[in-house]
Amino acid sequence: MRIRTKPWARPELYACDYFIEQPEQCKGKWNQLFSKNQPFHLELGCGKGVFISELAYQNPNINYLAVDISMDILGVARRNVAQIFGETPVENLKLTSFNIEYIDGVLNQQDAIQRIYIYFCNPWSKKRHKKRRLTHTRQLLKYREFLADNGEIYFKTDDDELFEESFEYFEQAGFEIVYQTRDLHHSDYPEDLLTTEHEIKFTEQGIPTKFLLARKTNLPQL
């Protein structure tokens, strides 16, 4: 989906105290940017930021970093953060713009991410593009470098092929599938997961949400 240019996005982000303009300089030091030392979670491809805003607002005891490649869409996310938090100071959420393909240039093991959210990412269905998937083995191996021991990845998608092929990716990268369902809203999953805008839209169209929870374990023996 092509994002329209929003001339106001960059000025508003640059004036925002929870937008990080140069994330490469924070590598290994992200926890120092938050007012409290507490668990650290990451959303890859946050889009308009409604999900991560609500999550951060409801969980002030967790620090969050939301990443998206588009400054224009992050401008929308910033406005959603401001709307959801209202008069409450935004102390446990940071926004930044970065190409997730090179995420290892922004985070390392000192950052100790405990949970990653990958929700409704681009399925990159063409064979020559599959390595761009956020759940591809190549990417998962990068996440391992900054994901804490026993750290988790929460993955949702509407795309059947991406979901099925991701099982092999997780296995190759040393992740154990703790839970999986091909229809989250008619499953027995006990946790109350917040829904995203994409999720609501697909559900209304009768497209079930595929979901899995993967946990970092040992890399498979060659």
C-alpha positions in Angstrom: 0.0 0.0 0.0 1.4 3.4 -1.0 1.4 6.0 1.7 0.6 9.5 0.8 3.1 12.1 1.6 2.2 14.1 4.8 4.1 17.3 4.9 3.3 17.7 8.6 4.6 14.3 9.7 8.3 15.1 9.9 8.0 18.4 11.7 5.6 16.9 14.3 7.9 13.9 14.8 11.0 16.0 15.2 9.2 18.0 17.9 8.1 14.9 19.7 10.1 13.8 22.7 9.4 10.1 22.2 10.5 10.0 18.6 14.1 8.8 18.1 15.6 10.4 15.0 18.9 8.5 15.0 18.2 5.0 16.3 21.7 3.7 15.3 23.1 5.8 18.1 20.9 4.0 20.7 22.2 0.5 19.9 22.9 -1.2 23.2 21.6 1.8 25.1 17.8 1.8 24.5 16.9 1.1 28.2 18.7 4.3 29.2 16.1 6.3 27.2 13.2 5.3 29.4 12.5 6.8 32.8 12.1 3.3 34.3 14.1 0.1 34.0 11.5 -2.5 33.2 10.7 -5.2 30.6 11.3 -4.1 27.0 9.1 -5.1 24.0 9.4 -4.3 20.3 6.8 -3.9 17.5 8.2 -4.3 14.0 6.1 -2.5 11.4 3.9 -0.5 13.7 1.9 1.2 10.9 -0.6 3.8 12.3 0.4 2.8 15.8 -3.1 2.2 17.3 -2.2 -1.2 18.6 1.2 -0.2 20.2 -0.4 3.0 21.6 -3.1 1.1 23.4 -0.7 -1.6 24.5 1.7 0.9 26.0 -1.1 2.9 27.6 -2.5 -0.2 29.3 0.9 -1.6 30.4 2.9 1.3 32.0 5.1 -1.4 33.6 6.6 -2.3 30.2 8.8 -0.2 27.9 8.0 -0.3 24.1 9.8 0.5 20.9 7.7 0.8 17.7 9.5 0.7 14.4 8.3 1.6 10.9 10.1 2.5 7.7 7.8 5.3 6.7 8.1 8.7 8.4 4.7 9.6 7.0 2.9 6.6 8.6 4.9 7.3 11.9 3.5 10.8 11.8 0.0 9.2 11.9 1.2 6.9 14.7 2.4 9.9 16.8 -1.0 11.5 16.5 -2.6 8.2 17.6 -0.3 8.0 20.6 -1.1 11.5 21.6 -4.9 10.8 21.3 -4.8 7.5 23.3 -2.5 8.8 26.1 -4.3 12.1 26.3 -3.0 14.0 29.3 -0.9 11.0 30.5 2.8 11.5 29.9 4.2 9.1 27.3 7.1 7.6 29.3 7.2 4.0 28.2 7.0 4.2 24.4 9.4 5.3 21.7 8.9 5.6 18.0 11.6 5.4 15.3 11.9 5.0 11.6 14.2 2.3 10.2 14.4 -0.4 7.6 13.7 -3.5 9.5 15.9 -5.5 7.1 18.9 -3.9 8.9 17.5 -4.0 12.4 20.7 -5.5 13.8 22.2 -2.0 13.2 19.8 -0.6 15.8 19.6 -3.2 18.6 22.0 -5.7 20.2 22.1 -8.1 23.1 22.5 -5.4 25.7 19.0 -4.1 24.8 17.5 -7.5 25.9 14.2 -7.4 24.1 11.8 -9.8 25.8 9.0 -9.8 23.3 8.6 -8.9 19.6 5.3 -8.3 17.9 5.1 -8.9 14.1 1.5 -8.3 13.1 0.1 -8.3 9.5 3.4 -7.7 7.8 3.9 -7.7 4.0 3.6 -11.4 2.9 6.1 -10.9 0.0 4.4 -13.7 -1.9 6.7 -13.8 -5.0 9.5 -16.3 -4.6 12.2 -13.8 -5.4 11.0 -11.6 -2.6 10.4 -14.1 0.2 13.7 -13.2 1.9 12.2 -9.8 2.7 9.6 -11.4 5.0 9.9 -10.3 8.6 9.6 -13.9 9.7 12.1 -15.3 7.2 15.0 -17.3 8.7 17.5 -14.5 7.7 15.5 -12.0 9.8 14.8 -14.3 12.7 18.5 -14.9 13.1 19.0 -11.2 13.4 16.3 -10.9 16.1 18.1 -13.7 18.1 21.0 -11.3 18.6 18.9 -8.9 20.7 16.1 -11.1 22.0 16.6 -12.2 25.6 17.0 -15.9 26.5 13.5 -17.4 26.2 12.3 -14.3 24.5 9.1 -14.5 22.5 7.8 -13.5 19.1 4.0 -12.9 18.7 3.1 -13.3 15.0 -0.3 -12.6 13.4 -1.2 -12.7 9.7 -4.1 -13.0 7.4 -1.9 -14.8 4.7 -2.1 -18.6 4.7 1.1 -19.1 2.7 3.1 -16.8 4.9 1.8 -18.5 8.0 2.5 -22.0 6.9 6.0 -21.3 5.5 6.9 -19.4 8.7 6.9 -22.6 10.7 10.0 -23.8 8.8 11.6 -20.4 9.3 11.2 -20.5 13.0 12.5 -24.0 13.3 15.6 -23.2 11.2 16.3 -20.1 13.4 16.0 -22.0 16.7 12.5 -21.0 17.9 10.0 -23.3 19.6 6.4 -22.9 18.6 4.6 -22.6 21.9 1.1 -22.0 20.5 -0.5 -21.9 17.1 -3.9 -21.4 15.6 -5.3 -20.8 12.2 -8.3 -18.9 13.6 -7.4 -16.9 16.6 -10.9 -15.5 17.3 -12.4 -19.0 17.5 -9.5 -20.6 19.4 -8.8 -21.5 23.1 -5.9 -19.0 23.4 -6.2 -17.7 27.0 -4.5 -14.3 26.6 -6.6 -11.3 25.7 -4.7 -10.0 22.7 -5.5 -6.5 21.5 -6.7 -6.4 17.9 -5.2 -4.2 15.2 -6.9 -2.2 12.5 -5.9 -4.8 9.9 -7.3 -7.6 12.1 -10.7 -5.9 12.5 -10.9 -5.3 8.7 -10.0 -8.9 7.8 -12.3 -10.3 10.4 -15.2 -8.3 9.0 -14.3 -9.8 5.6 -14.5 -13.3 7.0 -10.7 -13.8 6.9 -9.5 -15.6 10.0 -6.4 -14.3 11.9 -3.6 -16.8 12.0 -1.5 -16.5 15.1 1.6 -18.2 16.6 3.8 -17.6 19.7 7.4 -18.7 19.2 10.0 -18.8 22.0 13.8 -18.5 21.5 15.6 -21.8 22.2 18.9 -23.3 21.0 19.9 -23.2 17.4 19.5 -26.5 15.7 22.6 -28.7 15.3 24.0 -28.7 11.8 
